[in-house]
Amino acid sequence: MIALKVSKIYQSLYIHSIGNQLMKEEKYKEAIQCYTKAMELDAANAVFPCNRFVELLLSATFDFNCL
């Protein structure tokens, strides 16, 4: 049981690192998918949702010309 939990933590960290690389390449949609998967594997890691939030902001299209 403990080995399975550790395995999921390592998997989440690996997927998170892929998301970080995708973010550097400005592939926001793919990075969001990685962070989401990392969150599913390790919900206790607070960094994953923070990174996902930043990616969602970076990928959003804002229209500031509201006139």
C-alpha positions in Angstrom: 0.0 0.0 0.0 2.8 2.4 0.9 4.7 1.6 -2.2 1.7 2.4 -4.4 1.3 5.8 -2.7 5.0 6.6 -3.2 4.8 5.5 -6.8 1.9 7.9 -7.4 3.8 10.7 -5.8 6.8 10.1 -8.1 4.5 9.9 -11.1 2.9 13.2 -10.1 6.3 14.9 -9.8 7.4 13.5 -13.1 4.2 14.7 -14.9 4.5 18.1 -13.1 8.0 18.5 -14.5 6.7 17.8 -18.0 4.1 20.5 -17.4 6.8 22.9 -16.3 8.7 22.2 -19.6 5.5 22.7 -21.6 4.9 26.0 -19.8 8.4 27.2 -20.9 7.5 26.3 -24.4 4.2 28.3 -24.1 2.1 25.1 -24.7 -0.4 26.2 -22.1 -3.2 23.7 -22.9 -0.8 20.7 -22.6 0.7 22.1 -19.4 -2.7 22.4 -17.8 -3.4 18.8 -18.7 -0.2 17.7 -17.0 -0.9 19.8 -13.9 -4.4 18.4 -13.7 -3.1 14.8 -13.9 -0.5 15.5 -11.3 -3.3 16.8 -9.0 -5.3 13.6 -9.5 -2.3 11.5 -8.5 -1.3 13.6 -5.5 -4.0 15.9 -4.2 -1.9 16.8 -1.1 0.7 18.7 -3.1 -0.4 22.4 -3.1 2.0 23.4 -5.9 0.1 21.5 -8.6 -3.2 23.6 -8.4 -1.2 26.8 -8.1 0.7 26.0 -11.3 -2.5 25.0 -13.0 -4.1 28.3 -12.0 -1.2 30.3 -13.4 -1.5 28.4 -16.7 -5.2 29.0 -16.9 -4.5 32.7 -16.5 -1.7 32.7 -19.1 -3.9 30.8 -21.6 -6.9 33.1 -21.1 -7.8 35.6 -23.7 -8.9 38.9 -22.1 -10.7 41.6 -24.0 -10.0 44.9 -22.2 -11.6 47.0 -24.9 -15.2 46.9 -23.6 -16.4 50.1 -25.2 
